[in-house]
């Protein structure tokens, strides 16, 4: 069933023309009208495009992304050397927002000495004392790794390494006679 009832569509046409209205107000008013599904920003812009409404910018809702508390936390985490992705998770913004704000604030570039903490078992690590061939799907309760003795220099045991790695095919070597025939054909 379509989330865009006639009433919602007409309201969108009217709200699109209001000069000083925030995105949140538009969504709030549209979703206050009865409909089978909630209107999202993605569906709102898609509907506006189908209606032939010209692109527009909305007013800010007044909620600043970079409050003084967030800037203070950003500066502190930056000085501590926390990776930007982790900073974003702690502050509640994206990694790109962190990087952009750091540049706008003119914070001194730094080196991150600590590597990010790896989460879970990494099957790519080849120095594990156990075969890292996955058994089952990672979302299953009984998901596990083979656990056998790994083949030297590989993350898998011999039987799983045979499945994981394919030997390159040997290329046939041309004989002198074949080479001369090809060269003669090429140069004549």
N, C-alpha and C positions, 0 to 999 in steps of 0.2 A: 504494500500500500504506500502511496506517495505521501511524504511528510509535508508536501506543499499543497495545503488546502487552498481554495480560492481566497479565503479570508487572509491567510498568511501571505499569499502572493501579492494581494493588493496592499497590505500593510508594508511589505518590503518595498514596493514601488514608491510609497509615500515617504518612508524613512530614508530611502536612498537619497532623496532630495533635501532632507533636513541638513543645513550646513554645519551646525555645531552639535554633533551627537557622537557619543563614544561607541566603540564596538560592543562593549558590555551592555549598553542600553538597547542597542538594536537587537542583540540576541535575546535579552531579557524580555523585550516586548513581543518578539516573534514567538518565543517559547511559552509566553503566557496565553497564547491563543491555542485552542484545542487542535490536536494533530496526533497522528499515530506514532511519530518519532520526533525526537528532539532535533532542532536545527543546530548544526555546527558551523564553524567558519568555513570549512571546506565546502559544505553543501550550500551555504549562503552565497559564496562567490561564484560557484558553479551555476546556481539559479539566476543570479544577476547577469551572468554572461549569456545564458539562454534567453533572458528577457531583453537583451540588447542594451542593458544599462551601462553607461560609460564608467570606466574605472574611477575610483575615488579613494581618498584617504579619510580616515576617521579621526576625531579628536581623541586625545589621551584621556583615559579614565581618571587621571590624577594619581594613579598608583605608580610611583617611580620605581623602576627596577633597581636602580642604584641609590639606595638610601644611605645616609651617613653611616649607619651600623654596618651595612654590607661593605661599603668602601673601607671602613676600619678593619673589618674581618679579612677582606682581600689583602690589604697592605700587610697585616700581621702574618697571614699564611704565606704570602709572597716572600717575606723576609725569612720565614722559617724554612723555605725551600720545598714546600709542598707542591707536588705536580699539579698542573692546571686542571686536569680532569678531576682529581680529588678535590681541589678547591671548589670547582663547580658543584660537585655533589654536596659538599658541606654548606655552601652558601645558598644553593638552590637555583643556580643559573647554568647555562651551557658552558662548555669549555671555550667555545668561540667567544662568548660574551666576556669571559674572564680575560682572554688574550686581548680583545679589543679595548677593554677598560684599562688594562695594564699599560697599553701603548698610549691611550689618551691621558692617563695620569702621569706618564713619563717615568714610571718606576724603572730602576736600574736593572738591566738584564742580568740574569744569574744562571748558574749551572745547577741542575738538579743532581745531587750526588746519590740519593737513594733511588733504587729502581722501584717501580710500582710493585706491590705485593701481588703475586700470582694467586689466582683463585682456582681451587680444585686441582685435580691431577692433570698434568699437561702431557698428552701422549707423544708430543714431539721430542721431549727430552730423551736423549739416547743413553745417558749414563745411569739410568735407573737399573736397580738390581733385578727387576721383574719385567716380564713381557707386558707391554702396554697396549696390546690388541684389545679393543673394546668388545665386550660381549653384551648384546642387548642395546636398547635405546637409552640415551642419557636421562630421559625423564622417567624411565621405569624404576620401580623400587629395587629390582634385582640386578640393576646395571652394575657391571664390574669389569675389571681388566683380566686378561688371561692369567698373568702371574707366573708363567713359566720362566725358565732361564733364557735370557735374551742372547741372541746370536751376537758375537763380538762386533762392536761398533754400530749395532742396530738397536732400535727400541723394541723389536719383536723377537720371539723365539724362532727357531729355524723353520717350523711349519708355517707360521704366520708371515715370516719374511718372504717365504716362497710365494705367498699370495699377494703380498704388498708390492714387491719389486719385480719388474719385468726386465729380463736380460735384453740388451739391444741386439738386433739381428746383425749377423755378420754381413758386411757388404762384399759382394763378389769382386774379386780383383781381376781387372782386364789383363789378358795376355798381351805380349808384344804384338802379335799378329792382329788382334782385335784393335789395339791402339793405333797401329799403322793404317789399318783399313779406315778407321774413323778419321784420322788425320788426313789421309788421302782424299776422302770424301769432302772434308771441310775445306781443304785448300784448293780443290779443283772445281 
